[in-house]
Each structure stands twice: as C-alpha cells, then as structure tokens.
Amino acid sequence: MRRVVIDARQPDGTVLEDAATLIRAGGIVAVPTDTLYGLAADPFSAAVVEKIFAVKGRSSERALPLIAADIEQIDRWLSPISGAGRRLADAYWPGPLTLLVARPAALPAAVTGGLEQVGVRVPAHAVARELCRVVGRPLTATSANPSGAPASADPGEVARTLGDGVDLLLDAGLTRGGPPSTIVDVSGREVRLVRPGAIPWDEVQACLGRA
C-alpha cells in the first residue's frame, strides 16, 4: 500500500489526479469521509466490485454504499432524485444521510447485493467529494476494514489491517468517527427508514413535513 498525506480541507489536485488514475485502472483507494475511512473504487466494474469483496473478506450478498460529488452526479450516473429525496438532499447534503435510489442497469447487481436499490450520499469531506469529481462518477465507499472488524477513523489502522489489498491510502489524519449515516429509502412512493444513524428519524420526518 502506498500512503500519501493529503490536506483534509484543501486536497492537492495532483494527488487526487493520481488517485483517480488508479481508480480508472481498476485500483482501490482508501479515502477519508466525514465519518470513517472508506474504500473508493469504480462501482460500474464487476471485476473491481469482486476485488473489494475479496480485500474485505466480505460476503457478496451485502450491498456496497456509494458516494458522489453532488446531486447532479447522482442524477447522471444512478437515478434522478426528485420529490422527497431531493428535499432531504437539499437539507442534509453534504452530510451523513444515505438515500436509496433505483439501481441503474449499468451498475453490477453485486453492488446492491441483488437488490433493486443502491445507497448513495454526498459526504461532508472535501477529499471524498473531490475524488468523485475528478474521477467523474460516483465511487464505492464501503468501510476500510476487514469484514467483522470495527470500521476505523484512523489511517494507521487502515494501513495495518488492509495492507497490500489497497493500492493507495489518502491519509488526511483522523476522521471524526461517530454514528454511521442514516439510510432512507426514497425509491418508492413512501419514504422509509432503513437504518438509524447520525441524523435522527424524527428530524428527517420533520424536514419532510415542513415541505
């Protein structure tokens, strides 16, 4: 694993271009997010998705969450977000809210564990957002840890536990950790809570009620 220090607030464009080149070539990059470190890679490549599961030692039945630079990138590459989903995105992105949207045909079924929805969010971390922007599409963001081990906010722990399974570690220091993102399904007619997290469900409901 190659490890490069990067500024968390003003990431170096040259470093991001290097990471993007690795991702376009099928590589895996450990990247900081506003919660923990994640594994960024091309979710539209079935071979790369399989490699992520192998690196983590994770069952392929479990879905991989995605991150994006902004809502426009999600509209273009995944599914258009409208109605309640867009109201929530406007209120909480960038931030720890994951929305389930319809999986596009171009996205391998392994990304979603065979489900028809894919989870995506815009993280409140400049490195993660800008990497998606430079690559030009949403990226995977599954936690950077072996399956069964705790997810980590420490880049040193990522390097120790994943080693050569990852091509590059973008080291922005400790992330803030905390609870995982709240997951909300906005793919159907009814908005529903899938997983409690950093944003309380009653706050989500209140946001929708104010619309």
C-alpha positions as CSV (number, residue, x, y, z in Angstrom):
1,M,0.0,0.0,0.0
2,R,1.3,3.4,-0.9
3,R,0.4,6.1,1.6
4,V,0.1,9.8,0.7
5,V,-0.7,12.6,3.2
6,I,-3.4,15.0,1.9
7,D,-5.0,18.1,3.3
8,A,-8.5,17.4,4.6
9,R,-9.8,20.8,3.7
10,Q,-7.9,21.7,0.6
11,P,-6.8,18.5,-1.1
12,D,-3.9,18.7,-3.6
13,G,-5.3,18.3,-7.1
14,T,-2.2,16.4,-8.3
15,V,-2.7,13.8,-5.5
16,L,-6.4,13.4,-6.5
17,E,-5.5,13.0,-10.2
18,D,-3.1,10.2,-9.2
19,A,-5.8,8.5,-7.1
20,A,-8.3,8.9,-9.9
21,T,-5.9,7.3,-12.4
22,L,-5.6,4.3,-10.1
23,I,-9.3,4.0,-9.8
24,R,-9.9,4.3,-13.6
25,A,-7.3,1.4,-14.0
26,G,-9.3,-0.8,-11.6
27,G,-7.5,0.1,-8.4
28,I,-8.8,0.6,-4.8
29,V,-8.1,3.8,-2.8
30,A,-8.7,4.2,0.9
31,V,-10.2,7.6,1.4
32,P,-11.4,9.7,4.4
33,T,-15.0,10.6,4.7
34,D,-16.9,12.7,7.2
35,T,-17.4,9.6,9.4
36,L,-14.8,6.9,8.8
37,Y,-12.3,5.8,6.2
38,G,-13.8,4.0,3.1
39,L,-12.7,2.1,0.1
40,A,-13.1,4.1,-3.1
41,A,-13.3,2.3,-6.4
42,D,-15.3,2.1,-9.6
43,P,-18.7,0.6,-8.8
44,F,-19.5,0.1,-12.5
45,S,-16.8,-2.6,-12.9
46,A,-17.9,-6.0,-11.9
47,A,-14.3,-7.2,-11.6
48,V,-13.4,-4.2,-9.3
49,V,-16.5,-4.9,-7.1
50,E,-15.4,-8.5,-6.8
51,K,-11.9,-7.4,-5.7
52,I,-13.4,-5.2,-3.0
53,F,-15.3,-8.1,-1.5
54,A,-12.1,-10.2,-1.6
55,V,-10.0,-7.4,0.1
56,K,-12.5,-7.1,2.9
57,G,-13.3,-10.9,3.1
58,R,-16.9,-9.9,2.9
59,S,-19.9,-11.8,1.6
60,S,-21.1,-10.6,-1.8
61,E,-24.7,-10.7,-0.6
62,R,-24.1,-7.4,1.3
63,A,-24.5,-4.1,-0.5
64,L,-21.8,-1.6,-1.1
65,P,-22.7,2.1,-0.3
66,L,-21.7,4.8,-2.8
67,I,-20.6,8.4,-2.5
68,A,-20.8,11.2,-5.1
69,A,-19.5,14.7,-5.6
70,D,-23.0,16.2,-5.8
71,I,-26.6,15.5,-6.6
72,E,-26.1,16.2,-10.3
73,Q,-23.6,13.3,-10.4
74,I,-26.1,11.0,-8.9
75,D,-28.8,12.2,-11.3
76,R,-26.5,11.5,-14.3
77,W,-24.9,8.1,-13.2
78,L,-27.5,6.5,-11.0
79,S,-31.1,7.6,-10.9
80,P,-32.7,11.1,-10.8
81,I,-33.6,12.2,-7.3
82,S,-36.9,14.0,-7.1
83,G,-39.6,14.8,-4.6
84,A,-39.0,13.9,-1.0
85,G,-35.5,12.6,-1.8
86,R,-34.4,16.0,-3.3
87,R,-35.8,17.8,-0.3
88,L,-33.8,15.6,2.1
89,A,-30.7,16.0,-0.1
90,D,-31.1,19.8,-0.1
91,A,-31.3,19.8,3.7
92,Y,-28.6,17.3,4.7
93,W,-26.0,17.0,1.9
94,P,-23.1,17.2,2.2
95,G,-23.6,15.0,5.3
96,P,-24.3,11.6,6.9
97,L,-27.5,10.8,5.0
98,T,-27.6,7.9,2.6
99,L,-30.5,7.7,0.2
100,L,-31.7,4.5,-1.6
101,V,-32.4,5.2,-5.2
102,A,-33.2,2.8,-8.1
103,R,-30.2,0.8,-9.3
104,P,-29.4,1.6,-13.0
105,A,-28.9,-1.3,-15.4
106,A,-25.2,-0.3,-15.8
107,L,-24.4,-0.9,-12.2
108,P,-23.5,-4.6,-11.4
109,A,-26.1,-6.3,-9.2
110,A,-23.3,-7.3,-6.8
111,V,-23.0,-3.7,-5.7
112,T,-26.5,-3.8,-4.2
113,G,-26.5,-7.5,-3.1
114,G,-29.0,-8.2,-5.8
115,L,-31.5,-5.5,-4.7
116,E,-33.1,-3.0,-7.0
117,Q,-31.9,0.0,-4.9
118,V,-28.5,1.4,-4.4
119,G,-27.4,3.6,-1.4
120,V,-25.6,6.9,-2.1
121,R,-24.7,10.1,-0.3
122,V,-22.6,13.2,-0.7
123,P,-20.1,13.2,2.1
124,A,-19.1,16.3,4.1
125,H,-15.4,15.7,3.4
126,A,-13.6,17.6,0.7
127,V,-11.2,14.7,-0.1
128,A,-14.0,12.2,-0.8
129,R,-16.2,14.7,-2.7
130,E,-13.3,16.0,-4.9
131,L,-12.1,12.5,-5.7
132,C,-15.6,11.7,-7.0
133,R,-15.5,14.9,-9.0
134,V,-12.1,14.2,-10.5
135,V,-13.0,10.6,-11.4
136,G,-16.2,11.9,-12.9
137,R,-18.6,9.4,-11.4
138,P,-19.9,8.0,-8.0
139,L,-17.5,5.7,-6.2
140,T,-17.8,2.9,-3.7
141,A,-17.4,3.9,0.0
142,T,-17.6,0.7,2.0
143,S,-15.7,0.9,5.3
144,A,-12.0,0.4,5.0
145,N,-11.7,-2.6,7.3
146,P,-11.7,-6.4,7.1
147,S,-15.2,-7.8,7.4
148,G,-16.0,-8.4,11.1
149,A,-13.5,-5.9,12.3
150,P,-14.5,-2.4,13.5
151,A,-14.6,0.4,10.9
152,S,-11.9,2.9,11.6
153,A,-11.3,6.6,11.7
154,D,-7.5,6.0,11.9
155,P,-5.5,5.8,8.7
156,G,-2.8,3.9,10.5
157,E,-5.3,1.2,11.4
158,V,-6.4,1.1,7.7
159,A,-2.8,0.6,6.6
160,R,-2.2,-2.1,9.3
161,T,-5.3,-4.2,8.6
162,L,-5.7,-3.9,4.8
163,G,-2.0,-3.7,3.7
164,D,-1.4,-4.6,0.1
165,G,-5.0,-5.2,-0.6
166,V,-5.3,-1.4,-1.2
167,D,-3.3,0.4,-3.9
168,L,-3.3,3.9,-2.2
169,L,-4.2,5.4,1.1
170,L,-5.1,9.1,1.1
171,D,-4.1,10.0,4.7
172,A,-5.9,13.1,5.9
173,G,-5.4,12.2,9.6
174,L,-8.1,11.0,12.0
175,T,-11.7,11.4,10.8
176,R,-14.4,12.4,13.3
177,G,-16.0,9.0,13.5
178,G,-19.3,8.9,15.3
179,P,-22.5,7.1,14.2
180,P,-22.9,5.9,10.6
181,S,-25.1,7.6,8.1
182,T,-28.8,7.4,8.4
183,I,-30.2,5.3,5.5
184,V,-33.6,6.4,4.0
185,D,-35.3,4.7,1.1
186,V,-36.7,7.3,-1.4
187,S,-37.0,4.9,-4.3
188,G,-40.7,4.3,-3.9
189,R,-43.9,6.2,-3.2
190,E,-43.4,6.0,0.6
191,V,-40.2,7.3,2.3
192,R,-39.0,4.7,4.9
193,L,-36.2,4.4,7.4
194,V,-33.8,1.6,6.6
195,R,-31.1,2.2,9.2
196,P,-30.9,4.7,12.1
197,G,-27.8,6.8,12.2
198,A,-26.3,10.2,12.6
199,I,-29.5,12.1,11.6
200,P,-32.5,11.2,13.8
201,W,-35.5,9.8,12.0
202,D,-37.8,12.3,13.7
203,E,-35.7,15.1,12.2
204,V,-36.0,13.5,8.8
205,Q,-39.7,13.3,9.1
206,A,-39.9,16.9,10.4
207,C,-37.9,18.0,7.3
208,L,-40.4,16.3,5.0
209,G,-43.3,17.6,7.0
210,R,-42.2,21.2,6.5
211,A,-42.1,20.8,2.7
